[in-house]
Amino acid sequence: MAALKSLQPAVGALLRNPVLIVLVGLYGLVQLPQLLLQPSQPVLAAVVSLGASGVLLLAMPFIQGGLLGMADEALTGRTNLSTFIAEGKRNYVTLLLGYLAIFAINLVLGGVAFVAVIIGSVGFAVGNGQPNLAVLAVLAAVGLLALFAYLLFAFFIQFYAHAVVLSGSKLIAGFKQSIGVVRQHLLSTFGYSLIMLVGGIVLGGISGLASFAFAPQPADFPFSFPEVSTVLVAVAAVVYILAIAVLGGFYATYSVSFYRSIEA
């Protein structure tokens, strides 16, 4: 299966080019202040998070284009920052338009789910808190269909950026190429997606533990936990950044290795 055969080249490329780990680690370092602020200063954390999200929306196309270009070069030898800058600049506008298009589609799907929740809440209010099983069943079906549509959409277009950066496709052609290669390699792409899901779960677990380490214990909490030391917070921060760096670098090399194996 292409998903498994692509693992070894991806790991080898990452080991030969630790610069990929360093670059993604810098991204994790930028994210760290949000975790530190969130437990102690939620309002400031929300403002910082909102600002960071706007900056990332503008910066991520450049970062993604640069990382994909570097990962492709790393699979056959060595890569460096000049490739990151060149590929980021060359593909920035196309990838930014792709981000905005995906964001708009996600808004539509999220809006459908939100409307379903609002209608359900109104139904409860009108019915004096008594649920109408028929209405709930319809709303649940609408919500599940919206979720399924989102997952299906994400599954088929996940390689559009690879098509743009690695194959030189325009945006629409990139979406079409991604859909085409996924359709032709459904089983392999499903296996690849499972591997990436496991990595995402691991990273999410580490992020959750880091957030717990950063969070101060509430004074009125019914259970008593040992006080978190400064050393433990520092260790949690280092582990968090290293996890993002290694898993993010691996995502870049593995996704490119897998895409190259199925694009022909």
DRENPA-3360 file (N, C-alpha, C; in nm, 2 decimals, always signed):
BEGIN
1 = MAALKSLQ = +0.08/-0.12/+0.00/+0.00/+0.00/+0.00/+0.09/+0.12/+0.00 ~ +0.05/+0.22/-0.08/+0.13/+0.35/-0.09/+0.14/+0.42/+0.04 ~ +0.04/+0.41/+0.12/+0.05/+0.48/+0.25/+0.16/+0.43/+0.34 ~ +0.19/+0.30/+0.34/+0.29/+0.24/+0.42/+0.43/+0.26/+0.35 ~ +0.43/+0.24/+0.22/+0.56/+0.25/+0.14/+0.61/+0.40/+0.15 ~ +0.53/+0.49/+0.17/+0.57/+0.63/+0.18/+0.63/+0.67/+0.31 ~ +0.62/+0.59/+0.41/+0.67/+0.62/+0.55/+0.82/+0.63/+0.55 ~ +0.89/+0.53/+0.50/+1.03/+0.52/+0.51/+1.10/+0.64/+0.44;
9 = PAVGALLR = +1.06/+0.67/+0.31/+1.12/+0.79/+0.25/+1.10/+0.92/+0.33 ~ +0.98/+0.93/+0.39/+0.94/+1.05/+0.46/+1.03/+1.06/+0.59 ~ +1.05/+0.96/+0.66/+1.13/+0.96/+0.78/+1.28/+0.99/+0.74 ~ +1.33/+0.92/+0.63/+1.46/+0.95/+0.59/+1.49/+1.09/+0.55 ~ +1.39/+1.15/+0.48/+1.40/+1.29/+0.44/+1.41/+1.38/+0.56 ~ +1.33/+1.35/+0.66/+1.32/+1.44/+0.78/+1.45/+1.43/+0.86 ~ +1.51/+1.31/+0.86/+1.64/+1.29/+0.94/+1.75/+1.36/+0.86 ~ +1.75/+1.36/+0.73/+1.86/+1.42/+0.65/+1.84/+1.58/+0.66;
17 = NPVLIVLV = +1.72/+1.63/+0.69/+1.70/+1.77/+0.68/+1.63/+1.82/+0.81 ~ +1.70/+1.82/+0.92/+1.64/+1.87/+1.05/+1.59/+2.02/+1.04 ~ +1.63/+2.09/+0.93/+1.58/+2.23/+0.92/+1.43/+2.23/+0.91 ~ +1.37/+2.12/+0.86/+1.22/+2.12/+0.85/+1.16/+2.12/+1.00 ~ +1.23/+2.04/+1.08/+1.18/+2.03/+1.22/+1.20/+2.17/+1.29 ~ +1.31/+2.24/+1.26/+1.33/+2.37/+1.32/+1.23/+2.47/+1.28 ~ +1.20/+2.47/+1.15/+1.10/+2.57/+1.10/+0.96/+2.55/+1.16 ~ +0.92/+2.42/+1.17/+0.78/+2.40/+1.23/+0.79/+2.42/+1.38;
25 = GLYGLVQL = +0.90/+2.40/+1.44/+0.92/+2.43/+1.58/+0.90/+2.58/+1.61 ~ +0.95/+2.66/+1.52/+0.93/+2.81/+1.53/+0.78/+2.84/+1.53 ~ +0.71/+2.77/+1.44/+0.56/+2.79/+1.44/+0.50/+2.76/+1.58 ~ +0.54/+2.65/+1.63/+0.49/+2.61/+1.77/+0.53/+2.71/+1.87 ~ +0.65/+2.77/+1.86/+0.69/+2.87/+1.96/+0.60/+2.99/+1.95 ~ +0.56/+3.03/+1.83/+0.47/+3.14/+1.81/+0.34/+3.11/+1.88 ~ +0.29/+2.99/+1.87/+0.16/+2.95/+1.93/+0.16/+2.94/+2.08 ~ +0.28/+2.93/+2.14/+0.29/+2.90/+2.29/+0.23/+3.01/+2.37;
33 = PQLLLQPS = +0.25/+3.14/+2.34/+0.19/+3.25/+2.43/+0.04/+3.23/+2.45 ~ -0.03/+3.18/+2.34/-0.17/+3.17/+2.35/-0.21/+3.07/+2.46 ~ -0.13/+2.96/+2.47/-0.16/+2.86/+2.58/-0.12/+2.91/+2.71 ~ -0.02/+2.99/+2.73/+0.02/+3.05/+2.85/-0.08/+3.15/+2.90 ~ -0.14/+3.23/+2.81/-0.24/+3.33/+2.85/-0.38/+3.28/+2.88 ~ -0.42/+3.17/+2.81/-0.56/+3.13/+2.81/-0.61/+3.10/+2.95 ~ -0.54/+3.03/+3.04/-0.59/+3.00/+3.17/-0.60/+3.12/+3.26 ~ -0.50/+3.20/+3.26/-0.49/+3.31/+3.35/-0.56/+3.44/+3.31;
41 = QPVLAAVV = -0.56/+3.47/+3.18/-0.61/+3.59/+3.13/-0.70/+3.56/+3.00 ~ -0.82/+3.50/+3.02/-0.90/+3.46/+2.91/-0.94/+3.57/+2.81 ~ -0.96/+3.69/+2.86/-1.00/+3.80/+2.76/-0.88/+3.83/+2.68 ~ -0.77/+3.85/+2.74/-0.65/+3.89/+2.66/-0.61/+3.77/+2.57 ~ -0.63/+3.65/+2.62/-0.60/+3.53/+2.53/-0.69/+3.53/+2.41 ~ -0.82/+3.56/+2.43/-0.91/+3.57/+2.32/-0.87/+3.67/+2.21 ~ -0.83/+3.79/+2.26/-0.78/+3.89/+2.17/-0.66/+3.85/+2.09 ~ -0.56/+3.79/+2.17/-0.44/+3.74/+2.11/-0.47/+3.63/+2.01;
49 = SLGASGVL = -0.56/+3.54/+2.04/-0.59/+3.43/+1.96/-0.66/+3.48/+1.83 ~ -0.74/+3.58/+1.84/-0.81/+3.63/+1.72/-0.71/+3.70/+1.63 ~ -0.62/+3.78/+1.69/-0.52/+3.84/+1.61/-0.42/+3.74/+1.54 ~ -0.39/+3.64/+1.62/-0.30/+3.54/+1.57/-0.36/+3.46/+1.45 ~ -0.49/+3.44/+1.47/-0.57/+3.36/+1.36/-0.57/+3.44/+1.23 ~ -0.58/+3.58/+1.24/-0.58/+3.66/+1.12/-0.44/+3.66/+1.06 ~ -0.34/+3.67/+1.14/-0.20/+3.67/+1.09/-0.17/+3.53/+1.02 ~ -0.21/+3.42/+1.09/-0.19/+3.29/+1.04/-0.26/+3.27/+0.90;
57 = LLAMPFIQ = -0.38/+3.32/+0.89/-0.46/+3.31/+0.77/-0.38/+3.37/+0.65 ~ -0.31/+3.48/+0.68/-0.23/+3.55/+0.58/-0.10/+3.48/+0.56 ~ -0.04/+3.42/+0.67/+0.09/+3.37/+0.66/+0.10/+3.22/+0.62 ~ -0.01/+3.14/+0.65/-0.01/+3.00/+0.63/+0.01/+2.96/+0.48 ~ -0.05/+3.03/+0.39/-0.02/+2.99/+0.25/+0.13/+3.00/+0.21 ~ +0.20/+3.10/+0.26/+0.34/+3.11/+0.24/+0.41/+3.00/+0.31 ~ +0.38/+2.97/+0.43/+0.44/+2.86/+0.51/+0.42/+2.73/+0.44 ~ +0.29/+2.70/+0.41/+0.26/+2.57/+0.34/+0.33/+2.55/+0.21;
65 = GGLLGMAD = +0.33/+2.66/+0.13/+0.40/+2.65/+0.00/+0.55/+2.62/+0.02 ~ +0.61/+2.69/+0.12/+0.75/+2.68/+0.14/+0.79/+2.54/+0.20 ~ +0.70/+2.49/+0.29/+0.73/+2.36/+0.35/+0.71/+2.24/+0.25 ~ +0.61/+2.25/+0.17/+0.59/+2.15/+0.07/+0.70/+2.15/-0.03 ~ +0.75/+2.26/-0.07/+0.86/+2.27/-0.17/+0.99/+2.21/-0.10 ~ +1.01/+2.25/+0.02/+1.13/+2.19/+0.09/+1.12/+2.04/+0.11 ~ +1.00/+1.99/+0.15/+0.98/+1.85/+0.17/+1.01/+1.77/+0.04 ~ +0.96/+1.83/-0.07/+0.98/+1.76/-0.20/+1.13/+1.75/-0.23;
73 = EALTGRTN = +1.20/+1.86/-0.21/+1.35/+1.86/-0.23/+1.42/+1.77/-0.13 ~ +1.37/+1.76/-0.01/+1.43/+1.68/+0.09/+1.42/+1.53/+0.06 ~ +1.32/+1.49/-0.01/+1.30/+1.35/-0.04/+1.41/+1.29/-0.14 ~ +1.47/+1.38/-0.21/+1.58/+1.34/-0.30/+1.72/+1.39/-0.26 ~ +1.73/+1.45/-0.14/+1.86/+1.50/-0.10/+1.85/+1.60/+0.01 ~ +1.91/+1.72/-0.01/+1.91/+1.82/+0.09/+1.83/+1.94/+0.05 ~ +1.78/+2.01/+0.15/+1.70/+2.13/+0.12/+1.75/+2.24/+0.21 ~ +1.70/+2.36/+0.18/+1.75/+2.48/+0.27/+1.64/+2.59/+0.26;
81 = LSTFIAEG = +1.67/+2.69/+0.34/+1.57/+2.80/+0.35/+1.54/+2.88/+0.22 ~ +1.63/+2.88/+0.13/+1.61/+2.95/+0.00/+1.49/+2.88/-0.07 ~ +1.48/+2.75/-0.06/+1.37/+2.68/-0.12/+1.24/+2.72/-0.06 ~ +1.24/+2.73/+0.08/+1.12/+2.77/+0.15/+1.07/+2.91/+0.11 ~ +1.16/+3.00/+0.10/+1.13/+3.14/+0.06/+1.08/+3.14/-0.09 ~ +1.15/+3.08/-0.18/+1.11/+3.08/-0.32/+0.98/+3.02/-0.34 ~ +0.95/+2.90/-0.28/+0.82/+2.83/-0.30/+0.71/+2.90/-0.23 ~ +0.74/+2.96/-0.12/+0.64/+3.04/-0.05/+0.59/+3.16/-0.13;
89 = KRNYVTLL = +0.69/+3.23/-0.19/+0.65/+3.35/-0.27/+0.58/+3.31/-0.40 ~ +0.63/+3.20/-0.46/+0.58/+3.16/-0.59/+0.43/+3.12/-0.59 ~ +0.40/+3.05/-0.48/+0.26/+2.99/-0.47/+0.17/+3.07/-0.37 ~ +0.21/+3.18/-0.32/+0.14/+3.25/-0.22/+0.00/+3.29/-0.26 ~ -0.02/+3.36/-0.37/-0.15/+3.41/-0.41/-0.25/+3.29/-0.43 ~ -0.20/+3.19/-0.50/-0.29/+3.08/-0.54/-0.33/+3.00/-0.41 ~ -0.24/+2.98/-0.32/-0.27/+2.91/-0.19/-0.36/+2.99/-0.10 ~ -0.34/+3.13/-0.10/-0.43/+3.21/-0.02/-0.57/+3.21/-0.08;
97 = LGYLAIFA = -0.59/+3.21/-0.21/-0.72/+3.20/-0.26/-0.78/+3.07/-0.23 ~ -0.70/+2.96/-0.23/-0.75/+2.83/-0.19/-0.80/+2.83/-0.04 ~ -0.72/+2.89/+0.05/-0.76/+2.90/+0.19/-0.89/+2.97/+0.20 ~ -0.91/+3.08/+0.13/-1.03/+3.16/+0.14/-1.15/+3.09/+0.08 ~ -1.13/+3.01/-0.02/-1.24/+2.93/-0.08/-1.28/+2.82/+0.02 ~ -1.18/+2.75/+0.08/-1.22/+2.65/+0.17/-1.28/+2.71/+0.30 ~ -1.24/+2.82/+0.34/-1.30/+2.89/+0.46/-1.44/+2.92/+0.43 ~ -1.47/+2.97/+0.31/-1.61/+3.01/+0.27/-1.70/+2.88/+0.27;
105 = INLVLGGV = -1.65/+2.77/+0.22/-1.73/+2.65/+0.22/-1.75/+2.60/+0.36 ~ -1.65/+2.61/+0.44/-1.67/+2.56/+0.58/-1.77/+2.65/+0.65 ~ -1.77/+2.78/+0.62/-1.87/+2.87/+0.68/-2.01/+2.83/+0.64 ~ -2.03/+2.79/+0.52/-2.16/+2.74/+0.47/-2.21/+2.62/+0.55 ~ -2.12/+2.52/+0.55/-2.15/+2.40/+0.62/-2.17/+2.42/+0.77 ~ -2.09/+2.51/+0.83/-2.11/+2.54/+0.97/-2.24/+2.61/+0.99 ~ -2.27/+2.70/+0.90/-2.40/+2.77/+0.91/-2.52/+2.68/+0.91 ~ -2.51/+2.58/+0.83/-2.62/+2.48/+0.82/-2.64/+2.41/+0.96;
113 = AFVAVIIG = -2.53/+2.37/+1.02/-2.53/+2.31/+1.15/-2.58/+2.41/+1.25 ~ -2.54/+2.53/+1.25/-2.59/+2.63/+1.34/-2.74/+2.66/+1.33 ~ -2.79/+2.67/+1.21/-2.93/+2.69/+1.19/-3.01/+2.57/+1.25 ~ -2.95/+2.45/+1.23/-3.02/+2.33/+1.28/-3.03/+2.34/+1.43 ~ -2.92/+2.38/+1.50/-2.92/+2.40/+1.65/-3.03/+2.50/+1.69 ~ -3.03/+2.62/+1.62/-3.12/+2.72/+1.65/-3.27/+2.67/+1.64 ~ -3.30/+2.61/+1.53/-3.43/+2.55/+1.51/-3.47/+2.45/+1.62 ~ -3.37/+2.37/+1.66/-3.40/+2.28/+1.76/-3.43/+2.35/+1.90;
121 = SVGFAVGN = -3.35/+2.45/+1.93/-3.37/+2.53/+2.05/-3.51/+2.59/+2.05 ~ -3.55/+2.65/+1.94/-3.68/+2.71/+1.93/-3.79/+2.61/+1.95 ~ -3.77/+2.49/+1.89/-3.86/+2.38/+1.91/-3.88/+2.34/+2.05 ~ -3.77/+2.34/+2.13/-3.79/+2.31/+2.27/-3.86/+2.42/+2.34 ~ -3.83/+2.55/+2.31/-3.90/+2.66/+2.37/-4.05/+2.66/+2.35 ~ -4.09/+2.63/+2.22/-4.23/+2.63/+2.18/-4.30/+2.51/+2.25 ~ -4.23/+2.40/+2.26/-4.29/+2.28/+2.31/-4.28/+2.27/+2.46 ~ -4.25/+2.39/+2.53/-4.24/+2.39/+2.68/-4.14/+2.29/+2.73;
129 = GQPNLAVL = -4.03/+2.28/+2.66/-3.92/+2.19/+2.70/-3.94/+2.04/+2.67 ~ -4.05/+2.01/+2.61/-4.07/+1.87/+2.57/-4.02/+1.84/+2.43 ~ -3.93/+1.75/+2.41/-3.87/+1.73/+2.28/-3.97/+1.67/+2.18 ~ -3.96/+1.71/+2.06/-4.04/+1.65/+1.95/-3.94/+1.56/+1.88 ~ -3.96/+1.42/+1.89/-3.87/+1.33/+1.84/-3.85/+1.34/+1.69 ~ -3.96/+1.37/+1.62/-3.95/+1.38/+1.48/-3.86/+1.49/+1.43 ~ -3.88/+1.61/+1.50/-3.80/+1.72/+1.47/-3.65/+1.70/+1.50 ~ -3.63/+1.64/+1.62/-3.49/+1.61/+1.66/-3.43/+1.51/+1.56;
137 = AVLAAVGL = -3.50/+1.42/+1.51/-3.45/+1.32/+1.42/-3.41/+1.39/+1.29 ~ -3.49/+1.48/+1.24/-3.46/+1.56/+1.12/-3.34/+1.64/+1.14 ~ -3.33/+1.71/+1.25/-3.22/+1.80/+1.28/-3.09/+1.72/+1.29 ~ -3.10/+1.61/+1.36/-2.98/+1.52/+1.37/-2.93/+1.48/+1.24 ~ -3.03/+1.44/+1.15/-2.99/+1.40/+1.01/-2.92/+1.51/+0.94 ~ -2.98/+1.63/+0.95/-2.92/+1.75/+0.88/-2.78/+1.77/+0.93 ~ -2.76/+1.77/+1.07/-2.63/+1.79/+1.12/-2.53/+1.68/+1.08 ~ -2.57/+1.56/+1.08/-2.48/+1.45/+1.03/-2.45/+1.46/+0.89;
145 = LALFAYLL = -2.54/+1.51/+0.80/-2.52/+1.52/+0.66/-2.42/+1.64/+0.64 ~ -2.43/+1.75/+0.72/-2.33/+1.86/+0.71/-2.19/+1.81/+0.75 ~ -2.19/+1.73/+0.86/-2.06/+1.68/+0.90/-2.00/+1.58/+0.79 ~ -2.08/+1.50/+0.74/-2.03/+1.40/+0.64/-1.99/+1.48/+0.51 ~ -2.06/+1.58/+0.47/-2.02/+1.66/+0.36/-1.89/+1.73/+0.38 ~ -1.87/+1.78/+0.50/-1.74/+1.84/+0.54/-1.62/+1.74/+0.53 ~ -1.64/+1.63/+0.59/-1.54/+1.52/+0.59/-1.51/+1.47/+0.45 ~ -1.61/+1.46/+0.37/-1.59/+1.41/+0.23/-1.52/+1.52/+0.15;
153 = FAFFIQFY = -1.56/+1.64/+0.17/-1.49/+1.75/+0.10/-1.35/+1.76/+0.13 ~ -1.32/+1.75/+0.27/-1.18/+1.76/+0.31/-1.10/+1.64/+0.26 ~ -1.16/+1.52/+0.26/-1.09/+1.40/+0.21/-1.04/+1.41/+0.07 ~ -1.13/+1.47/-0.02/-1.10/+1.47/-0.16/-1.01/+1.58/-0.20 ~ -1.01/+1.69/-0.13/-0.94/+1.81/-0.18/-0.81/+1.83/-0.09 ~ -0.77/+1.73/-0.01/-0.66/+1.75/+0.08/-0.52/+1.76/+0.01 ~ -0.51/+1.73/-0.12/-0.39/+1.74/-0.19/-0.39/+1.86/-0.29 ~ -0.48/+1.95/-0.28/-0.49/+2.06/-0.38/-0.36/+2.14/-0.37;
161 = AHAVVLSG = -0.31/+2.17/-0.25/-0.19/+2.25/-0.23/-0.07/+2.18/-0.29 ~ -0.07/+2.04/-0.28/+0.05/+1.97/-0.33/+0.04/+1.98/-0.49 ~ -0.08/+1.98/-0.54/-0.09/+1.99/-0.69/-0.04/+2.13/-0.74 ~ -0.07/+2.23/-0.66/-0.03/+2.36/-0.69/+0.12/+2.38/-0.68 ~ +0.18/+2.34/-0.57/+0.32/+2.36/-0.54/+0.41/+2.26/-0.62 ~ +0.37/+2.13/-0.62/+0.46/+2.03/-0.68/+0.43/+2.00/-0.83 ~ +0.31/+2.02/-0.87/+0.27/+2.00/-1.01/+0.25/+2.12/-1.09 ~ +0.26/+2.24/-1.03/+0.24/+2.37/-1.10/+0.10/+2.40/-1.15;
169 = SKLIAGFK = +0.00/+2.34/-1.08/-0.14/+2.36/-1.13/-0.19/+2.49/-1.08 ~ -0.29/+2.54/-1.15/-0.36/+2.66/-1.10/-0.46/+2.61/-1.00 ~ -0.53/+2.70/-0.93/-0.61/+2.67/-0.82/-0.72/+2.57/-0.85 ~ -0.80/+2.60/-0.95/-0.91/+2.51/-0.99/-0.86/+2.37/-1.04 ~ -0.75/+2.38/-1.12/-0.69/+2.26/-1.17/-0.63/+2.18/-1.05 ~ -0.58/+2.25/-0.95/-0.53/+2.18/-0.83/-0.64/+2.10/-0.75 ~ -0.75/+2.17/-0.74/-0.87/+2.10/-0.67/-0.91/+1.97/-0.75 ~ -0.92/+1.99/-0.89/-0.96/+1.88/-0.97/-0.85/+1.77/-0.97;
177 = QSIGVVRQ = -0.73/+1.80/-0.97/-0.62/+1.70/-0.96/-0.63/+1.63/-0.83 ~ -0.65/+1.70/-0.72/-0.66/+1.63/-0.59/-0.77/+1.53/-0.59 ~ -0.89/+1.58/-0.64/-1.01/+1.49/-0.64/-0.98/+1.37/-0.73 ~ -0.91/+1.39/-0.84/-0.88/+1.28/-0.93/-0.79/+1.18/-0.87 ~ -0.68/+1.22/-0.81/-0.59/+1.12/-0.75/-0.64/+1.05/-0.63 ~ -0.72/+1.12/-0.55/-0.79/+1.05/-0.44/-0.89/+0.95/-0.49 ~ -0.97/+0.98/-0.59/-1.07/+0.89/-0.64/-1.00/+0.77/-0.70 ~ -0.89/+0.78/-0.76/-0.82/+0.67/-0.82/-0.74/+0.58/-0.72;
185 = HLLSTFGY = -0.72/+0.64/-0.60/-0.65/+0.56/-0.49/-0.72/+0.58/-0.36 ~ -0.85/+0.54/-0.36/-0.93/+0.56/-0.24/-0.88/+0.48/-0.12 ~ -0.84/+0.35/-0.14/-0.80/+0.27/-0.02/-0.67/+0.32/+0.03 ~ -0.57/+0.35/-0.06/-0.44/+0.41/-0.01/-0.46/+0.54/+0.06 ~ -0.54/+0.63/+0.01/-0.57/+0.76/+0.07/-0.64/+0.74/+0.20 ~ -0.72/+0.65/+0.21/-0.79/+0.62/+0.34/-0.69/+0.58/+0.45 ~ -0.60/+0.49/+0.41/-0.49/+0.45/+0.50/-0.40/+0.56/+0.53 ~ -0.36/+0.64/+0.44/-0.28/+0.76/+0.47/-0.35/+0.85/+0.56;
193 = SLIMLVGG = -0.48/+0.88/+0.54/-0.56/+0.96/+0.63/-0.57/+0.91/+0.77 ~ -0.57/+0.78/+0.79/-0.58/+0.72/+0.92/-0.44/+0.74/+0.99 ~ -0.33/+0.73/+0.92/-0.20/+0.75/+0.98/-0.19/+0.90/+1.02 ~ -0.24/+0.99/+0.94/-0.23/+1.13/+0.98/-0.33/+1.16/+1.09 ~ -0.44/+1.09/+1.10/-0.53/+1.11/+1.21/-0.47/+1.07/+1.34 ~ -0.40/+0.96/+1.34/-0.33/+0.91/+1.46/-0.23/+1.02/+1.51 ~ -0.15/+1.07/+1.41/-0.06/+1.18/+1.45/-0.13/+1.30/+1.51 ~ -0.25/+1.34/+1.45/-0.32/+1.45/+1.50/-0.38/+1.42/+1.64;
201 = IVLGGISG = -0.42/+1.30/+1.67/-0.46/+1.26/+1.80/-0.35/+1.27/+1.91 ~ -0.23/+1.22/+1.87/-0.12/+1.23/+1.95/-0.08/+1.38/+1.99 ~ -0.08/+1.46/+1.88/-0.05/+1.60/+1.90/-0.16/+1.67/+1.99 ~ -0.28/+1.63/+1.96/-0.39/+1.69/+2.04/-0.38/+1.65/+2.19 ~ -0.34/+1.53/+2.21/-0.32/+1.48/+2.35/-0.21/+1.56/+2.42 ~ -0.10/+1.58/+2.35/+0.01/+1.65/+2.41/-0.03/+1.79/+2.43 ~ -0.10/+1.85/+2.34/-0.15/+1.99/+2.36/-0.24/+2.00/+2.48 ~ -0.33/+1.90/+2.50/-0.42/+1.91/+2.61/-0.34/+1.90/+2.74;
209 = LASFAFAP = -0.24/+1.81/+2.75/-0.16/+1.79/+2.87/-0.08/+1.92/+2.90 ~ -0.03/+1.98/+2.79/+0.04/+2.11/+2.81/-0.05/+2.22/+2.86 ~ -0.17/+2.22/+2.81/-0.27/+2.32/+2.86/-0.30/+2.30/+3.01 ~ -0.31/+2.17/+3.05/-0.33/+2.14/+3.19/-0.22/+2.19/+3.27 ~ -0.09/+2.17/+3.22/+0.02/+2.21/+3.30/+0.03/+2.36/+3.32 ~ -0.01/+2.43/+3.21/+0.00/+2.57/+3.21/-0.11/+2.64/+3.30 ~ -0.23/+2.56/+3.32/-0.34/+2.62/+3.38/-0.33/+2.63/+3.53 ~ -0.36/+2.74/+3.59/-0.36/+2.74/+3.74/-0.47/+2.67/+3.80;
217 = QPADFPFS = -0.46/+2.61/+3.92/-0.57/+2.53/+3.98/-0.67/+2.63/+4.03 ~ -0.80/+2.61/+4.00/-0.90/+2.70/+4.06/-0.91/+2.69/+4.21 ~ -0.94/+2.80/+4.27/-0.94/+2.80/+4.42/-1.06/+2.71/+4.47 ~ -1.17/+2.71/+4.40/-1.29/+2.65/+4.44/-1.31/+2.51/+4.38 ~ -1.20/+2.45/+4.32/-1.21/+2.32/+4.26/-1.22/+2.22/+4.37 ~ -1.32/+2.12/+4.35/-1.35/+2.02/+4.46/-1.23/+1.93/+4.49 ~ -1.14/+1.91/+4.40/-1.03/+1.81/+4.42/-0.90/+1.89/+4.43 ~ -0.81/+1.83/+4.50/-0.68/+1.90/+4.52/-0.57/+1.83/+4.44;
225 = FPEVSTVL = -0.51/+1.90/+4.35/-0.40/+1.85/+4.27/-0.27/+1.91/+4.32 ~ -0.16/+1.84/+4.30/-0.03/+1.90/+4.34/+0.00/+2.02/+4.26 ~ +0.06/+2.12/+4.33/+0.09/+2.25/+4.26/+0.19/+2.22/+4.15 ~ +0.16/+2.28/+4.03/+0.25/+2.27/+3.91/+0.37/+2.36/+3.93 ~ +0.49/+2.30/+3.92/+0.61/+2.38/+3.94/+0.65/+2.45/+3.81 ~ +0.73/+2.55/+3.82/+0.78/+2.62/+3.71/+0.86/+2.53/+3.62 ~ +0.93/+2.43/+3.68/+1.01/+2.34/+3.60/+0.92/+2.25/+3.51 ~ +0.81/+2.21/+3.57/+0.71/+2.12/+3.50/+0.65/+2.20/+3.38;
233 = VAVAAVVY = +0.62/+2.33/+3.41/+0.56/+2.41/+3.30/+0.67/+2.43/+3.19 ~ +0.79/+2.45/+3.22/+0.90/+2.46/+3.12/+0.91/+2.33/+3.04 ~ +0.91/+2.22/+3.11/+0.92/+2.09/+3.04/+0.80/+2.07/+2.95 ~ +0.68/+2.10/+3.00/+0.56/+2.09/+2.91/+0.57/+2.18/+2.79 ~ +0.63/+2.30/+2.80/+0.64/+2.39/+2.69/+0.74/+2.33/+2.59 ~ +0.85/+2.27/+2.64/+0.95/+2.21/+2.55/+0.89/+2.09/+2.48 ~ +0.82/+2.01/+2.55/+0.76/+1.89/+2.49/+0.66/+1.93/+2.38 ~ +0.58/+2.03/+2.41/+0.48/+2.08/+2.32/+0.54/+2.13/+2.19;
241 = ILAIAVLG = +0.64/+2.21/+2.20/+0.71/+2.26/+2.08/+0.78/+2.15/+2.00 ~ +0.84/+2.05/+2.07/+0.91/+1.94/+2.00/+0.81/+1.86/+1.93 ~ +0.69/+1.83/+2.00/+0.59/+1.75/+1.93/+0.54/+1.82/+1.81 ~ +0.51/+1.95/+1.81/+0.47/+2.02/+1.69/+0.57/+2.01/+1.59 ~ +0.70/+2.03/+1.63/+0.81/+2.04/+1.53/+0.83/+1.91/+1.46 ~ +0.83/+1.80/+1.54/+0.86/+1.66/+1.47/+0.74/+1.62/+1.39 ~ +0.62/+1.63/+1.45/+0.50/+1.58/+1.38/+0.47/+1.67/+1.26 ~ +0.49/+1.80/+1.27/+0.46/+1.89/+1.16/+0.56/+1.87/+1.05;
249 = GFYATYSV = +0.69/+1.85/+1.08/+0.79/+1.82/+0.98/+0.76/+1.68/+0.91 ~ +0.72/+1.59/+0.99/+0.68/+1.46/+0.94/+0.56/+1.47/+0.84 ~ +0.46/+1.55/+0.88/+0.35/+1.57/+0.79/+0.39/+1.62/+0.66 ~ +0.49/+1.72/+0.66/+0.53/+1.77/+0.53/+0.60/+1.67/+0.44 ~ +0.69/+1.59/+0.50/+0.76/+1.49/+0.41/+0.67/+1.38/+0.38 ~ +0.59/+1.33/+0.47/+0.51/+1.22/+0.45/+0.40/+1.25/+0.34 ~ +0.33/+1.37/+0.36/+0.23/+1.40/+0.26/+0.28/+1.41/+0.12 ~ +0.40/+1.47/+0.11/+0.46/+1.49/-0.02/+0.51/+1.35/-0.08;
257 = SFYRSIEA = +0.56/+1.27/+0.01/+0.60/+1.13/-0.04/+0.48/+1.05/-0.08 ~ +0.37/+1.06/-0.01/+0.25/+0.99/-0.05/+0.19/+1.05/-0.18 ~ +0.19/+1.18/-0.19/+0.13/+1.24/-0.31/+0.21/+1.20/-0.43 ~ +0.35/+1.21/-0.42/+0.43/+1.17/-0.53/+0.41/+1.02/-0.58 ~ +0.37/+0.94/-0.48/+0.35/+0.80/-0.51/+0.22/+0.77/-0.58 ~ +0.12/+0.86/-0.57/-0.01/+0.84/-0.63/-0.04/+0.93/-0.74 ~ +0.04/+1.04/-0.77/+0.01/+1.14/-0.87/+0.02/+1.08/-1.01 ~ +0.11/+0.98/-1.03/+0.13/+0.93/-1.17/+0.01/+0.86/-1.22;
% end
